[in-house]
Amino acid sequence: MSHKAVIFRKALSEGKQTPDIARETCHDEASVGHYLLDMDRVAYAMLVHGMSVREICFTTGMSEGLVRQYMELAEELGLSEKDFPQARSRLQPLINAQAGNS
């Protein structure tokens, strides 16, 4: 399991906060917040708007490889259009808290 997958599982399944996730995964809080924000952006574009890889790359400025990595991770985590709003509601406070610390 990738370090990003571990971070998302801790945020989504375990309901952990960014400082705890950072400490448990040996990452700094900014990196954890960045991963969560990028996953949110890709999953939102993919699941809510049905965007293609190329469209997501253009919209987010991320590389194709990175977008594909997040798309595969969303599938691995079982995120779907139906349950994404609930998952997003758990991610948003973590993303917003990190944005306030930047």
Secondary structure, DSSP 4 states (H G I P E B T S, - for coil): --HHHHHHHHHHTS---HHHHHHHHT--HHHHHHHHHHHHHHHIIIIIT---HHHHHHHH---HHHHHHHHHHHHHTT--TTTHHHHHHHHHHHHHHHHHH-
